[in-house]
Amino acid sequence: MGMKLTLQLQLLPDETQANALRGIVERFNEAATWLAGVAFAKQCANKVALQKHAYYELRERFGLPADTAIRCLAQVVEAYKRDKTVAPAFRPHAAVPFSMRKNLGFKGPDRVSIQTLTGRVVVPYLMGAYQRERFGFAHGQADLVLRRDGTWLLLVTVDVPDGTRLPVSDFIGVDLGVVNLATTSDGETHSGEQIEMCRTRYAKRRQRLQRAAHVAQMDGKRPKNMRRALQRTAMREARFRRDVNHGISKTLVAVATGTERGIALEDLTHIRSRTQFRPPQRAKMSGWGFAQLRSFVEYKAQLAGIPVVLVDPRNTSKGCSQCGHIAQANRPSQARFSCKQCGYTTNADFNAACNIKYRAPVNAPQVAGLLFHASRHGLANASDKLPALADSR
């Protein structure tokens, strides 16, 4: 078993090479837009059928190399299949796919040869330590990307084998939230204050730009600059959130690897549709990237050989991690948990993380781990009491 990753390499073309790369990118996307019109006119979403009809005209009209024309056909069919009611249009500088060893090949540790309209160009590139460790597994396809700031990137697909699976008898429970993005059963907290401050700042900026764009439209103007500013704002916010989630997931996996434990996460699939939130909470929830954080944890854990278990989140915030008593009154505030039955008082997120930890062996086929938690938890008759306790939370 393995997993696919995308490694990002920065290309360093000189002016002549950059012009050649820009030429193939613009020509490819011009050809893709024309070909999408053909596919739409003929209502053809089959690659083989479209290739038979348009391949030779595509090559003659736009001068694309053979394999680049095949990549163009595949790209257009994939885009057209998503929505057959419209003809897809491709941006002039949209990413262009290249087939490894056909129209793209690596020449040593710091050069790559790329097919252009005027022949191959050999371009130097930069690669970080993380990419270098995994680069030997590169195969299949690479995408050439021209960013808005003029930077050239090559996104290379690699197939990385999973890490050696660690035998675990214990889990780190992780409670995900808004005030605290992640709280572990070890008592470590990753605050959401930074994310919330960032979200609030960008939300206010979006409001100002949208208001200005509306006023400009009322005056008969085309607020292109404001729309671009809105796009830049959204991209910056997304990059910030992604960076924070990468940091949290890296820390969680590092702790799990160092202590030879698995990771237990709440299964929060469709939580926004399953849960009602008060108006002040809705904006926070819309900016909460818990699905992204979960995906980062899962792929990093898979690479490290760490098992990740998803548990049912029901009553984890209302159930006592010491006696199992469940009551709404156990949660007098967002931050505080106080059990009405046994009197146990602690941070609410930490209590929920402990409940998630104790549920993990129930979700994973590890009976030994289940009994291990019971013995640590001070239950005299583990085999009788712990399943009931797990079911009650």
Protein Blocks (a to p, Z undefined) as FASTA:
>chain_A
ZZdddddddddddfklmmmmmmmmmmmmmmmmmmmmmmmmnopabfklmmmmmmmmmmmm
nopafklmmmmmmmmmmmmmmpmkbccdddfkbccdddehklgccehjkbccdddfkocc
dddddddfklmmmmmmgghiacddddfkopacdddddddddddddddfbdcdddddfklm
bacfkopacdfklmmmmmmmmmmmmmmmmmmmmmmmmnopacfklmmmmmmmmmmmmmmm
mmmmmmmmmmmmmmmmmnopacddddfehklmmpccdfklmmmmmmpcfklmmmmmmmmm
mmnopacddddfehklmpcfklopacfklmmbfkbccdfklopacdfklmmmmmmmmmmm
mmpccfklmmmmmmmnopablmlmmmmmmmmZZ
